[in-house]
Amino acid sequence: MKRRQVISGLGMGALSVVAGCSGLTEGGINTATKIPEVNQLEFDILEVETDKPVEQPPQITCTPSDNRVRITGVMYQGRRCDTIAPKSMSLENGEYRLVIAAYDRDKSCGDLLVKAEYAVEVEFTEQPPNTVTAVESTDQHGEETQTKDCHAG
């Protein structure tokens, strides 16, 4: 299953993962922080073993009229049986920060690194924050970071 959906609601105590695949281990979505200003966060793995390049930072699109932010990117997920998922998020002083990380699910699946394309949709209770920072974090390749001013003209 390539789709992971994460929903954060005002009445929920923590983020939850809805998926038909095995759960994440060694960290994973349970390490993400609940933020009252976030109505919903959806995370999708669009393609595993994509041919798209990983050399560019995540792309951020802000839609203030819908209170939404979309983050897309391509990153190394690790081996074929590993996965990527939101690791943490924070909102402080008008800056929303989301970290997407790679997680080992099975230590016995070989050493070949594969890339995965992903998309994240975040809906805020009110307008998007002033700035959004997206971080792709992997053990093998460090971090790739992008920041966008959501209210720039």
C-alpha positions as CSV (number, residue, x, y, z in Angstrom):
1,M,0.0,0.0,0.0
2,K,1.5,3.3,-1.1
3,R,-0.9,5.7,0.7
4,R,-0.5,6.9,4.3
5,Q,-3.0,9.3,5.7
6,V,-2.4,11.3,8.8
7,I,-5.2,13.3,10.4
8,S,-4.8,15.7,13.2
9,G,-8.1,17.1,14.6
10,L,-8.8,19.5,17.4
11,G,-10.4,16.8,19.6
12,M,-7.6,14.2,19.0
13,G,-4.9,13.7,21.6
14,A,-2.3,12.7,19.0
15,L,-1.8,12.1,15.3
16,S,-2.9,8.7,14.0
17,V,-2.0,6.7,10.9
18,V,-4.7,5.0,8.9
19,A,-3.1,2.4,6.7
20,G,-3.4,-1.2,5.6
21,C,0.3,-1.8,5.8
22,S,2.5,-2.6,8.7
23,G,3.1,0.1,11.2
24,L,6.2,2.2,11.4
25,T,9.0,1.3,13.8
26,E,11.9,3.1,15.5
27,G,10.1,6.5,15.7
28,G,7.4,7.2,13.1
29,I,4.3,9.3,13.3
30,N,3.8,8.8,17.0
31,T,6.7,11.1,17.6
32,A,4.9,14.0,15.8
33,T,3.4,16.7,18.0
34,K,-0.2,17.7,17.9
35,I,-0.8,21.3,17.0
36,P,-4.3,22.8,17.7
37,E,-4.0,25.2,14.7
38,V,-3.8,22.2,12.3
39,N,-7.2,20.8,11.3
40,Q,-5.9,18.0,9.2
41,L,-2.7,16.6,7.7
42,E,-2.7,14.1,4.9
43,F,0.4,12.3,3.8
44,D,0.6,10.3,0.6
45,I,3.4,8.3,-0.9
46,L,2.7,8.8,-4.6
47,E,5.4,6.5,-6.1
48,V,8.1,4.2,-4.8
49,E,11.2,3.7,-7.0
50,T,10.4,6.9,-8.9
51,D,12.7,8.1,-11.7
52,K,12.3,11.7,-10.5
53,P,15.5,13.4,-9.2
54,V,16.1,13.9,-5.4
55,E,18.5,16.8,-5.9
56,Q,16.0,19.5,-5.3
57,P,14.4,20.7,-2.0
58,P,10.8,20.0,-1.2
59,Q,8.3,22.3,-3.0
60,I,5.8,24.3,-0.9
61,T,2.5,25.8,-2.2
62,C,0.4,28.0,0.1
63,T,-3.3,28.6,-0.6
64,P,-4.4,31.2,2.0
65,S,-8.0,31.3,0.6
66,D,-8.4,27.6,1.6
67,N,-6.2,27.7,4.7
68,R,-4.0,25.0,3.1
69,V,-0.4,24.3,2.5
70,R,0.9,21.6,0.1
71,I,4.4,20.1,0.3
72,T,5.7,17.8,-2.4
73,G,9.1,16.1,-2.9
74,V,11.2,13.2,-3.7
75,M,13.6,11.7,-1.2
76,Y,15.4,8.5,-0.5
77,Q,13.3,6.2,1.7
78,G,16.1,3.8,2.3
79,R,15.7,0.2,1.1
80,R,12.6,-1.1,-0.8
81,C,11.0,-2.3,2.5
82,D,11.6,0.9,4.4
83,T,9.2,3.9,4.2
84,I,9.0,7.6,4.7
85,A,6.5,9.5,6.9
86,P,6.0,12.7,8.9
87,K,8.3,12.6,11.9
88,S,7.5,15.9,13.7
89,M,5.8,19.2,13.2
90,S,5.8,22.4,15.1
91,L,4.2,25.9,15.0
92,E,6.1,28.6,16.8
93,N,6.2,32.4,16.2
94,G,4.3,32.1,12.9
95,E,6.6,29.4,11.5
96,Y,5.2,25.9,10.7
97,R,7.9,23.2,10.4
98,L,7.3,19.7,9.2
99,V,10.0,17.0,9.1
100,I,9.6,14.0,6.8
101,A,11.9,11.1,7.6
102,A,12.9,7.6,6.5
103,Y,12.1,4.7,8.8
104,D,13.4,1.1,8.8
105,R,10.6,-1.4,8.8
106,D,12.7,-4.6,8.1
107,K,16.4,-4.8,8.7
108,S,16.8,-7.8,6.4
109,C,15.8,-6.4,3.0
110,G,19.1,-5.5,1.5
111,D,21.1,-2.4,0.8
112,L,19.7,-1.0,-2.4
113,L,18.5,2.6,-1.9
114,V,15.2,3.6,-3.5
115,K,13.5,7.0,-3.9
116,A,9.9,7.8,-3.1
117,E,7.7,10.7,-4.3
118,Y,5.4,12.1,-1.6
119,A,2.7,14.8,-1.1
120,V,1.5,16.4,2.2
121,E,-1.6,18.5,2.5
122,V,-2.0,20.6,5.7
123,E,-5.2,22.4,6.5
124,F,-5.0,25.0,9.2
125,T,-8.0,26.2,11.4
126,E,-7.4,29.7,10.2
127,Q,-5.0,31.1,7.6
128,P,-1.6,29.4,6.9
129,P,1.3,30.5,9.1
130,N,3.6,33.3,7.9
131,T,6.3,30.8,6.9
132,V,6.4,27.1,6.2
133,T,9.6,25.0,6.4
134,A,9.7,21.5,5.0
135,V,12.6,19.2,5.9
136,E,13.5,15.9,4.3
137,S,15.7,13.9,6.7
138,T,17.5,10.6,5.9
139,D,20.4,8.9,7.7
140,Q,22.2,8.3,4.4
141,H,21.9,11.8,2.8
142,G,21.4,14.3,5.6
143,E,18.7,16.9,5.3
144,E,17.2,18.9,2.5
145,T,15.2,22.0,3.6
146,Q,12.9,24.5,2.0
147,T,11.2,27.6,3.6
148,K,8.4,29.6,2.0
149,D,6.8,32.9,3.0
150,C,3.0,32.1,2.7
151,H,1.9,35.7,2.8
152,A,4.4,37.3,0.3
153,G,2.7,39.2,-2.4
